[in-house]
Amino acid sequence: MLENDKNFYKICFDTLLEGICITDNKGKIVLNNSPLEEIFGYEKGELLNKNIDLLIPKKYHKSHQDYYKTYFKNPIRHKKGKGREFLGLHKNGNIIQLEIGLNHFTFNDKVYAKALISDISWRKKDELKIKNLNIGLEKEVEKQTKELNQVITKLKDEIQEKILAKNKAKIAFQKEKELNLLQTKFLSLVSHEFKTPLSGILTSISLIEKYNESIINENIQNHAFKIKKLVFQLNSVLDDFLFLEKTETKNLKYQLTKFNFCEFIDEIIENSRSVLKKGQTIKLTPCDSKIEVIQDKKIVDIIIRNILFNSIKYSPENSNIKINITNNSYLKIIVQDNGIGIPKKDQKHIFERFFRAKNALHFQGTGIGLNIVKHHIEELKGSIKFISEEKKGSTFTIKLPLIMKL
């Protein structure tokens, strides 16, 4: 029945998502569909019997004609997505980025070329945007590393002066050995991966704080706090990048363990104290000490740490951050702050990768933390939602199953 129904084939032809252009060996368009006309801005039937050069920028005409002659001498098939990209000419004179798949067929002893064409202009713009964002992120990491090295260098000089001035020979010798070890860790920043030296810095600064307990030096205390804060910031950025890469390459394998959630949340709160601003406090509603969960402990730590650290970062000094833990058929974690809040028009984008709200641009950050959080919560069969008002604060609610089954 369908063999003689031209209308049926015409509808099939015109409802394809890609444009189709069929030309003879002279480059004349003998057949095309509606999507091709839409891509290049022409009216229905306007391209028929026109030369294909009409769709090519003038400066490429000669090279295109030469290619066409060569193609019909030895026609081969080119699939889309194999680097077959070229520039086309819209009717309004604009240059458009296209992707082409090319094939040939013979009909009544004549060879014809059949091109399958897609407009990829938006894809190219997105690729450029991502590239520029990556460049920006690299510059941010470089900037933070430079600031960290400057603080470390200044602190190192002060510690050395303190050792030489206040301690006797035996104590001075022991502290000098520790300082040399610390110097080695600092220098390794320029030649080793970030994670191991950063861990060494945190350990060493804890020792420095301990040595400073007997004779309080406010400068040492202040610099120690700055170092810890910068290290946590850089560590957070590195963790985000590492988990983002594992997520993209699907190399992340979830490891389930059984653990007490109240003890777990206490550890997170204790570790967060080094990044608290002056006067900030974290208030935890009494937690049911019997809450036992089976989840990926490391991933849950990353989820809660991201939300809690955001509350700390975007809240002012002398403010409270509240955490409430409940369990029923699922585990429910609520984190509430009185920070800068999220503008209403930005809220629908807050979980998008690299997005940052307009009022958060002057804070350090990468814009990928919440994207990673949402991804892992969904992988762990949970959910996340929030309520926020600009200049009044935000409340994030996370739900996770008590027992995760992979």
Residue pairs with C-beta under 8 A, 6 or more apart in sequence:
2 8
2 9
13 20
13 33
14 33
14 34
14 35
16 33
16 35
17 35
17 118
18 35
18 116
18 117
18 118
19 32
19 33
19 35
19 36
19 37
19 38
19 39
19 40
19 116
19 117
19 118
20 31
20 32
20 33
20 35
20 36
20 114
20 115
20 116
20 117
21 29
21 31
21 32
21 36
21 47
21 52
21 55
21 114
21 115
21 117
22 29
22 30
22 31
22 32
22 112
22 113
22 114
22 115
23 29
23 30
23 52
23 112
23 113
23 115
24 30
24 110
24 111
24 112
24 113
25 68
25 72
25 110
25 111
25 112
25 113
26 51
27 51
27 52
27 53
27 65
27 68
28 49
28 50
28 51
28 52
29 47
29 48
29 49
29 50
29 51
29 52
30 48
30 49
30 112
31 48
32 47
32 48
34 44
36 47
36 117
37 43
37 44
37 46
37 47
39 88
39 96
39 98
39 117
39 118
39 119
40 47
40 55
40 88
40 89
40 90
40 91
40 96
41 90
41 91
41 92
42 91
47 54
47 55
52 64
52 68
53 61
53 64
53 65
54 89
55 88
55 89
56 64
56 87
56 88
56 89
57 87
57 88
57 89
57 95
58 89
60 87
68 113
71 102
71 104
71 113
72 104
72 111
72 113
75 104
75 111
75 113
76 104
77 102
77 103
77 104
78 84
78 100
78 101
78 102
78 103
79 101
80 99
80 100
80 101
80 116
80 118
81 99
84 99
84 100
84 101
84 102
85 97
85 98
85 99
85 100
85 120
86 98
86 100
87 95
87 96
87 97
87 98
88 95
88 96
88 97
88 98
88 117
89 95
89 96
90 96
96 119
96 121
97 119
97 120
97 121
97 124
98 117
98 118
98 119
98 120
99 117
99 118
99 120
100 115
100 116
100 117
100 118
101 115
101 116
102 113
102 114
102 115
102 116
103 113
103 114
103 116
104 111
104 112
104 113
104 114
105 111
105 112
105 114
106 112
130 354
133 354
137 366
140 237
140 364
140 366
141 234
141 237
144 230
144 233
144 234
144 237
144 364
145 189
145 234
147 230
148 227
148 230
148 231
148 234
149 186
149 189
151 223
151 226
151 227
151 230
152 186
152 201
152 227
154 223
155 208
155 220
155 223
155 224
155 227
156 179
156 182
156 183
156 186
158 217
158 219
158 220
158 223
159 179
159 208
159 220
160 179
162 217
162 220
163 172
163 175
163 176
163 179
164 172
166 215
167 175
175 211
178 204
178 207
181 204
182 204
182 208
185 197
185 200
185 201
185 204
186 197
186 201
188 196
188 197
188 200
189 197
194 234
194 238
195 235
195 238
198 231
198 234
198 235
198 238
201 227
201 231
202 228
202 231
205 224
205 227
205 228
205 231
208 220
208 224
209 220
209 221
209 224
212 220
212 221
212 224
225 274
228 274
228 275
229 274
229 275
232 274
232 275
232 309
233 275
233 364
236 305
236 306
236 309
236 369
237 366
239 302
240 366
240 368
240 369
240 372
241 366
241 368
243 252
243 302
243 372
243 376
244 368
244 371
244 372
245 251
246 252
247 372
247 375
254 296
254 299
254 379
254 380
254 404
254 406
255 296
255 297
255 298
256 294
256 295
256 296
256 404
256 406
257 294
257 295
257 296
257 297
258 292
258 293
258 294
259 292
259 293
259 295
259 297
260 289
260 291
260 292
261 287
261 291
261 292
261 293
261 325
261 327
261 331
262 287
262 288
262 289
262 291
262 325
263 289
264 297
264 300
264 301
265 284
265 287
265 304
265 323
265 325
265 333
266 284
268 301
268 304
268 305
268 308
269 282
269 284
269 308
269 323
271 305
272 282
272 305
272 308
272 309
272 312
273 282
275 309
275 312
275 313
276 282
276 312
277 312
277 315
277 316
277 317
277 319
278 317
278 318
279 317
279 318
279 319
280 312
280 315
280 317
280 318
280 319
280 320
280 321
281 320
281 321
282 308
282 320
282 321
282 322
282 323
283 320
283 321
283 322
283 323
284 322
284 323
284 324
284 325
285 322
285 323
285 324
285 325
287 325
288 325
288 327
291 325
291 327
291 331
291 402
292 402
293 300
293 331
293 400
293 402
293 403
294 402
294 403
294 404
295 380
295 400
295 401
295 404
296 380
296 404
299 376
299 380
300 380
300 400
302 372
302 373
302 376
303 373
303 376
303 377
303 398
304 333
304 335
304 398
306 369
306 370
306 372
306 373
307 335
307 373
307 396
307 398
308 321
308 323
308 335
310 369
310 370
311 321
311 335
311 336
311 337
311 339
311 394
311 396
312 321
313 363
313 364
313 365
314 337
314 339
314 340
314 360
314 363
314 394
315 321
315 337
315 338
315 339
315 340
315 393
316 338
316 339
319 337
319 338
319 339
320 337
320 338
321 335
321 336
321 337
322 334
322 335
322 336
322 337
323 333
323 334
323 335
323 336
324 332
324 333
324 334
324 336
325 331
325 332
325 333
325 334
326 332
327 402
329 402
330 382
330 399
330 400
330 401
330 402
331 399
331 400
331 401
331 402
332 397
332 398
332 399
333 397
333 398
333 399
333 400
334 395
334 396
334 397
334 398
335 395
335 396
335 398
336 393
336 394
336 395
336 396
337 393
337 394
337 395
338 392
338 393
339 393
339 394
340 359
340 360
340 390
340 391
341 359
341 388
341 389
341 390
341 391
341 392
341 393
341 394
342 350
342 357
342 359
342 386
342 388
342 390
342 394
343 357
343 358
343 359
343 390
344 389
344 390
346 355
346 357
346 358
347 386
347 388
349 355
350 357
350 370
350 386
351 370
351 371
351 373
351 374
352 371
353 367
353 368
353 371
354 366
354 367
354 368
354 371
355 367
355 371
356 365
356 367
359 390
373 384
374 384
377 383
377 384
377 398
377 400
380 400
380 401
380 404
381 400
381 401
381 404
382 398
382 399
382 400
382 401
383 398
383 399
384 396
384 397
384 398
384 399
385 396
385 397
386 394
386 395
386 396
386 397
387 394
387 395
388 394
388 395
